[in-house]
Amino acid sequence: MPPQLRDLTDSPADLALLFRFYEGVYVANFPDADERESLANMQRYLTLKREGWYGRNNYHIALLMDEGQVVAASVSDYFADVNFGVIEFILVDEGRRGSGLGRRIHEATLALLHDDARRTGKEGLDANIIELNDPFRVPAKRDNFDPFSRAMAWNGWGYGHLRFRYVQPSLSANQKPVDCLILAAKPFAPEFAQSIPSERVRQFLEAYLILAMRIPVPMRNATFRSMAEDLGTVERVAIEPLARYIGRSPSPALDVRETTGPSDANFVGATAVYARAFPPGPSTVDPSTFVRSLSRMRTRKHHHYHFWALAETPVAPVHGMAAFFVMPSFGFGGYIALEAPLAGAGLSRVLLKRMEERMIRDEPDVREWYIECDPNSVQQRIFEHLGFVPVPTRYHQPQLGSSDGGTALGPELILMRKGLGKEFDRRPISRRRLGTVLRGILKVVYGIRDPEQSPSFRTAIDTFAQHSK
């Protein structure tokens, strides 16, 4: 007999099943206590459901049972006024993953929510929303399932990232707001295929806080007010396929090849692209620098260097390159170049997401990265469009190729900063953080032994306060 769905009530038998599920599966899958709902709350919600507290709305704890064992589960809500469903989570028993149970519990949960909508006189849901770990904020090492693979699974089920700054309010007085999550939507109403009116998103959030998080007056909640203010600045919230959000969009394609050194044909092709893209000048290096960086970083713990060759497909010739460093808490982009047919194909954002994935896989504490570019240049405008913001300071690249230990200033450039993942997460940098970043860049990237004595460091730190006013 195939696994059977059980939509729990607050009967003694169902509460016993809920306890087994909570202790045996749920807690292990939510290691972050700030994201975890309490068992007592779940029990209470089922009682409130029986008592009619939800009215036209609804709440479901659905278990997929196979020979008396819970093999998959979901928690979901229906919000009648906005006609949206939300799947708070789906879990599949670790030993049964890859067997299609995730898709099965997802489809069964959607069927419950569509039935809720029909009971209110609708033809079905207008959209279903999910909340999931942002792969760029929750590293695989700290998740119960690879977050990039999870995002791809939801992408395959038709979900797209809702492109606004989402923060889950604290679930209790003892918990903190959670800023490592994103919302994604599966639209059913044709007019929501590409985007949802921002007012409908705000209404959904309001219902979500009241009915699912038990925050009775959302406007008194600072986290909700901040999201509502952001939503008030746009008419619609775009829905971006999750595959594109994480840089896995199948079209246009991008093949990334990790190179190892001068004996690698891909390395030769990538350095040729570099030479064509960056003619000799004060901010360019000899290709031998890439070889030294690859060799030097292999022996350094928590420091990484990548020199990528880029192509359209695994068998296509190299038409792009990217070089970047990863340090314990941030990344640094060295050089990026794309030639035709990669140039002009909309691949810059895809490439940056692939670089960001590599950064967080290398070092789980990385949350941001930095680049240098010429001031008031086309490159600066491109990177600003991609989510980078200038650091408010005067920044000079150390003079390249000098033998003075970094005591000479090179050209004045713009130091730009971006958080991993969300382009609209633009919190200001502190002076202390800037000092940490500059020390890392000057020592690891430029080989300056005493970064704080470097004029590049002192100039940037001394001018930070006046530029940030």
C-alpha positions in Angstrom: 0.0 0.0 0.0 1.4 3.4 -0.9 2.0 6.0 1.9 -1.2 7.6 3.2 -1.7 11.2 4.1 -3.0 12.1 7.6 -4.2 15.7 8.2 -3.8 15.9 12.0 -6.4 17.0 14.5 -6.0 17.4 18.3 -7.3 13.9 19.0 -5.2 12.0 21.5 -4.0 9.6 18.8 -3.0 12.4 16.5 -1.3 14.3 19.3 0.7 11.2 20.0 1.7 11.0 16.4 2.7 14.7 16.5 4.9 14.1 19.5 6.7 11.3 17.7 7.2 13.4 14.6 8.4 16.4 16.6 10.9 14.6 18.7 12.1 12.2 16.0 12.2 14.3 12.9 11.3 18.0 13.4 13.9 19.1 15.9 16.8 17.4 14.0 15.7 19.3 10.8 15.6 22.7 12.5 18.9 23.0 14.4 18.5 26.8 14.6 16.2 27.4 17.7 15.2 30.8 16.3 13.5 29.1 13.3 11.8 26.3 15.3 8.2 26.3 16.4 7.5 24.8 19.8 5.6 21.5 20.2 3.2 23.2 22.6 2.3 25.8 20.0 1.6 23.2 17.4 -0.7 21.4 19.8 -2.5 24.6 20.6 -3.0 25.5 16.9 -4.7 22.2 16.3 -7.0 22.8 19.3 -7.8 26.3 18.0 -8.6 24.8 14.6 -11.1 22.5 16.2 -12.6 25.4 18.1 -13.1 27.5 15.0 -10.5 30.2 15.8 -9.2 30.2 12.2 -12.7 31.0 10.7 -12.4 31.0 6.9 -8.6 30.4 7.2 -7.0 27.1 8.0 -4.0 25.3 9.4 -2.6 21.9 8.6 0.0 19.5 10.0 0.0 16.8 7.4 2.0 13.5 7.9 2.7 11.0 5.2 2.5 7.6 6.9 4.0 4.3 5.7 3.4 1.2 7.8 3.0 3.3 10.9 6.1 5.5 10.3 6.2 9.2 9.4 8.1 9.3 6.1 7.3 12.9 5.2 5.5 15.9 6.7 4.4 19.4 6.1 3.0 22.4 8.0 0.8 24.8 6.0 -1.7 27.6 6.3 -4.5 29.1 4.2 -5.2 32.8 4.4 -8.7 33.5 3.0 -8.6 37.3 2.6 -5.5 37.3 0.4 -6.3 33.8 -1.0 -2.8 32.6 -0.6 -1.4 29.4 0.9 1.9 29.1 2.7 3.9 25.9 3.2 5.9 26.6 6.3 8.1 23.5 5.7 8.3 20.1 4.1 10.4 17.4 5.6 11.3 13.9 4.3 12.8 11.1 6.3 16.5 11.2 5.7 16.6 7.5 4.7 13.8 8.0 2.1 15.1 11.1 0.3 15.3 10.9 -3.4 12.3 8.5 -3.6 9.7 11.1 -4.7 8.2 11.6 -1.3 9.0 15.3 -1.3 7.0 15.9 -4.5 4.2 13.7 -3.1 3.8 15.5 0.2 4.0 18.9 -1.7 1.2 17.9 -4.1 -0.9 16.6 -1.3 -0.4 19.8 0.8 -1.3 22.0 -2.2 -4.5 19.9 -2.6 -5.4 20.6 1.0 -4.9 24.4 0.4 -6.8 24.5 -2.9 -9.7 22.8 -1.1 -9.5 25.5 1.6 -9.8 28.1 -1.1 -12.7 26.4 -2.8 -14.6 26.3 0.5 -14.5 30.1 0.5 -16.0 30.3 -3.0 -12.7 30.6 -4.9 -11.7 28.4 -7.9 -8.5 27.7 -6.1 -5.4 29.4 -4.6 -4.0 32.6 -6.3 -0.5 31.7 -5.1 1.3 29.5 -2.7 4.3 30.8 -0.7 7.2 29.0 0.9 9.9 30.1 3.3 13.3 28.5 2.9 16.9 29.0 3.9 18.8 31.4 1.6 21.6 29.2 0.2 23.9 32.3 0.3 23.3 32.8 4.0 23.0 29.3 5.4 26.0 27.2 4.4 25.6 23.5 3.6 27.8 22.6 6.6 25.2 24.1 8.9 22.0 22.8 7.2 20.4 19.4 7.4 20.2 19.4 3.6 22.3 21.1 0.9 20.5 24.5 0.6 21.3 24.8 -3.1 19.9 21.4 -3.9 16.8 22.3 -1.8 16.3 25.5 -3.8 16.6 23.5 -7.1 14.0 21.0 -5.8 11.5 23.8 -5.2 12.5 25.4 -8.5 11.5 22.1 -10.2 8.1 22.4 -8.4 7.5 25.8 -10.0 8.6 28.3 -7.3 10.4 31.6 -7.8 12.2 33.9 -5.4 10.1 36.9 -4.3 12.6 39.7 -4.8 12.3 41.8 -1.7 14.1 41.9 1.6 12.4 39.3 3.8 13.1 38.9 7.5 11.1 36.5 9.7 10.1 38.3 12.9 11.0 36.6 16.2 8.7 33.8 17.0 8.8 34.5 20.8 10.3 36.9 23.3 13.2 34.5 23.7 14.0 34.3 20.0 15.6 36.6 17.5 14.4 37.8 14.0 15.8 35.5 11.3 17.4 37.2 8.3 18.8 34.1 6.6 15.5 33.2 4.9 13.8 34.0 1.6 10.3 33.7 0.4 9.4 32.0 -2.9 6.0 31.9 -4.7 4.3 29.4 -6.9 1.6 31.5 -8.8 -1.7 30.1 -9.9 -3.5 33.2 -10.9 -2.4 34.1 -14.5 -1.8 37.8 -13.6 0.8 36.7 -11.0 2.9 34.7 -13.4 5.9 37.1 -13.3 5.2 39.3 -10.3 2.7 40.0 -7.5 1.4 43.5 -6.5 3.4 44.7 -3.5 0.2 45.4 -1.6 -0.9 41.7 -1.9 2.5 40.7 -0.6 2.1 43.1 2.3 -1.3 41.7 3.0 0.1 38.2 2.9 2.8 39.1 5.4 0.2 40.7 7.7 -1.9 37.5 7.6 1.2 35.3 8.1 2.2 37.2 11.2 -1.3 37.2 12.7 -2.3 33.7 11.9 1.0 31.7 11.8 3.3 33.7 14.1 0.7 34.9 16.5 1.7 38.5 16.3 -1.7 40.2 16.8 -0.8 43.7 15.6 1.9 43.5 12.9 2.3 47.3 12.6 3.6 47.3 16.2 6.4 44.9 15.1 9.5 46.7 13.9 10.5 43.9 11.5 7.1 44.0 9.8 7.1 47.8 9.6 10.5 47.7 7.8 9.3 45.2 5.3 6.1 47.1 4.7 8.1 50.3 4.1 10.3 48.5 1.5 7.2 47.2 -0.2 5.7 50.6 -0.3 8.5 51.8 -2.6 7.5 49.4 -5.5 4.3 48.6 -7.3 5.0 44.9 -7.8 7.4 42.3 -6.5 9.1 40.3 -9.2 9.2 36.4 -9.1 12.6 35.2 -10.1 13.1 31.4 -10.8 15.0 29.9 -7.9 17.4 28.4 -10.4 18.3 31.9 -11.6 18.6 33.3 -8.1 21.3 30.7 -7.3 23.1 31.0 -10.6 21.9 27.7 -12.1 19.7 29.1 -14.8 19.9 26.7 -17.8 19.6 29.5 -20.3 22.0 31.1 -21.1 24.4 28.4 -20.1 27.7 28.9 -18.4 30.4 26.2 -17.9 32.8 26.9 -15.1 36.2 25.2 -15.1 38.5 25.3 -12.1 42.1 25.7 -13.4 45.2 24.4 -11.7 48.2 26.1 -13.3 50.1 26.7 -16.5 50.0 23.1 -17.6 46.2 23.2 -17.7 44.8 24.1 -21.1 41.9 25.9 -19.5 44.4 28.1 -17.6 46.1 29.0 -20.8 42.8 29.9 -22.4 41.7 32.0 -19.4 45.0 33.9 -19.3 44.6 34.7 -23.0 41.2 36.1 -22.3 42.7 38.2 -19.5 45.4 39.6 -21.7 42.9 40.7 -24.3 40.5 42.2 -21.7 43.1 44.0 -19.6 45.9 45.8 -21.5 49.0 46.7 -19.6 48.5 49.4 -17.0 48.8 50.3 -13.3 46.0 47.9 -12.3 47.0 44.9 -14.3 49.3 42.0 -13.5 51.5 39.6 -15.4 49.8 36.1 -15.8 52.6 34.7 -13.6 50.9 36.3 -10.7 48.0 33.9 -11.1 50.3 31.0 -11.0 51.9 32.2 -7.7 48.5 32.9 -6.2 47.3 29.4 -7.0 50.5 27.9 -5.5 50.6 30.1 -2.4 46.9 29.7 -1.4 47.0 25.9 -1.5 49.0 25.8 1.8 46.9 28.4 3.7 44.2 27.3 6.0 40.8 29.1 5.6 42.2 31.0 2.5 41.4 30.1 -1.0 42.1 31.3 -4.5 40.2 30.4 -7.6 41.1 31.0 -11.3 38.2 30.0 -13.5 38.0 29.5 -17.2 34.5 30.1 -18.6 32.7 28.7 -21.6 29.2 28.2 -23.0 29.3 24.4 -22.6 31.7 21.7 -21.3 33.1 21.2 -24.9 33.1 24.8 -26.0 36.3 26.9 -26.1 37.2 29.3 -23.3 35.7 32.8 -23.7 35.9 34.1 -20.2 37.8 34.2 -16.9 37.3 35.0 -13.2 39.8 35.2 -10.5 38.9 35.7 -6.8 40.0 35.1 -3.2 38.0 33.7 -0.3 39.1 34.5 3.2 37.5 33.4 6.6 34.7 36.0 6.6 34.7 37.7 3.1 35.6 37.3 -0.5 37.5 39.5 -2.9 37.0 39.6 -6.7 40.2 40.1 -8.6 39.5 40.1 -12.4 36.4 39.1 -14.4 36.2 39.2 -18.2 33.7 37.8 -20.7 34.2 37.7 -24.5 31.6 37.0 -27.2 29.6 34.8 -27.2 29.5 35.0 -23.4 29.6 38.8 -23.3 26.2 40.5 -23.7 24.3 37.3 -23.0 23.1 38.3 -19.5 25.7 36.1 -17.8 27.3 38.6 -15.4 24.7 38.0 -12.7 24.8 34.2 -13.1 28.6 34.3 -12.9 28.5 36.4 -9.7 26.1 33.9 -8.1 28.3 31.0 -9.0 31.3 32.8 -7.4 29.2 33.5 -4.3 28.2 29.8 -4.0 31.9 28.9 -4.2 32.7 31.4 -1.4 30.2 30.1 1.1 31.1 26.5 0.3 34.8 27.3 1.0 34.1 29.3 4.2 30.7 29.1 5.9 31.2 32.5 7.7 31.5 34.4 4.4 28.6 36.9 4.1 30.0 39.6 1.8 32.6 40.3 -0.8 34.5 43.2 -2.3 35.8 44.3 -5.7 37.9 47.2 -7.0 37.1 49.2 -10.1 37.9 52.5 -11.8 35.8 55.4 -10.5 32.9 56.7 -12.6 33.5 53.9 -15.1 31.2 51.6 -17.1 32.4 48.8 -14.8 31.3 50.7 -11.7 27.8 51.2 -13.1 27.5 47.5 -14.1 28.5 46.3 -10.6 26.2 48.8 -9.0 23.4 47.3 -11.1 24.4 43.9 -9.9 24.1 44.9 -6.2 27.5 46.3 -5.3 27.7 49.6 -3.4 30.8 51.8 -3.0 32.5 51.8 0.4 32.4 55.4 1.6 36.2 56.1 1.7 39.2 57.0 -0.4 40.8 53.7 -1.5 44.1 53.4 -3.2 45.2 50.1 -4.7 48.8 49.3 -3.5 51.3 49.9 -6.3 51.6 46.6 -8.2 55.0 45.1 -8.8 56.8 47.3 -6.4 59.5 46.0 -4.0 58.8 48.5 -1.2 56.5 46.3 0.9 53.4 48.3 0.0 54.6 51.8 1.1 53.7 53.4 -2.3 50.2 54.3 -3.2 48.8 53.0 -6.5 45.9 54.4 -8.4 42.8 55.6 -6.6 40.0 53.1 -7.2 36.5 52.5 -5.9 36.2 49.7 -3.3 32.8 48.2 -3.7 30.9 45.8 -1.4 28.0 43.3 -1.8 26.3 40.9 0.5 26.1 37.3 -0.8 22.8 36.6 -2.5 20.3 39.4 -2.1 21.2 42.5 -4.1 18.9 44.7 -1.9 20.7 43.9 1.4 22.7 47.1 1.7 23.5 47.6 5.4 26.3 50.1 6.1 29.8 48.9 6.9 31.4 49.9 10.2 34.9 51.3 10.6 35.9 48.3 12.6 34.7 46.0 9.8 36.4 48.0 7.2 39.7 47.7 9.1 39.3 43.9 9.2 38.6 43.8 5.4 41.5 46.0 4.5 43.9 44.0 6.6 42.8 40.9 4.8 43.0 42.4 1.3 46.4 44.0 1.8 48.0 41.0 3.4 46.5 38.1 1.5 45.9 39.6 -2.0 48.8 42.1 -2.2 51.3 40.3 0.1 51.9 43.3 2.4 53.3 42.0 5.7 52.2 44.9 7.9 49.0 46.2 6.4 48.2 48.8 9.1 51.4 50.6 8.2 50.5 50.7 4.5 49.4 54.1 3.2 46.5 52.3 1.4 45.2 51.2 4.8 45.8 54.5 6.6 44.2 56.6 3.8 41.1 54.4 3.7 40.6 54.4 7.4 41.3 58.1 7.9 38.9 59.1 5.2 36.1 56.6 6.1 34.5 58.8 8.8 34.3 61.9 6.6 33.0 60.0 3.6 30.3 58.2 5.6 28.7 61.3 7.1 
